[in-house]
Amino acid sequence: MQHLGNKDKIWLTLQITQHIRDILLLENISKYLNCGRVGVRSTKLAGDFLVSSLDILSQIIISFLDEYPLHSVKIKDYSDWKLAWELIKKGEHLTKQGADKIKIIKKGMNRQRKH
């Protein structure tokens, strides 16, 4: 089993991106969930809601999304994202094999999704 060096570090983030006109929506999500941070992209055209703490992802985000599942094609991305979270939670991301699994999952998400 090969362990990864720091340059190959894998981390998990939840990111919701919206057009800048909807920045208030992102701020309200952050306030409602009492977590994350909202930022405006350098282009000033979009904003992001970001959560990267594994504890907060586990205790707040996953609990919320499991209780109130998405009703769009994004449910597939959430399922993949949660699978990556489970691998990280088990520490598998610290090995080359686990990191490769996560990279494959990531390649199939969002705009890269084939179906």
Summary of the structure (lengths in Angstrom):
residues: 115
radius of gyration: 15.2
end to end distance: 32.6
largest distance: 47.9
contacts: 285
relative contact order: 0.16
helix: 57%
strand: 16%
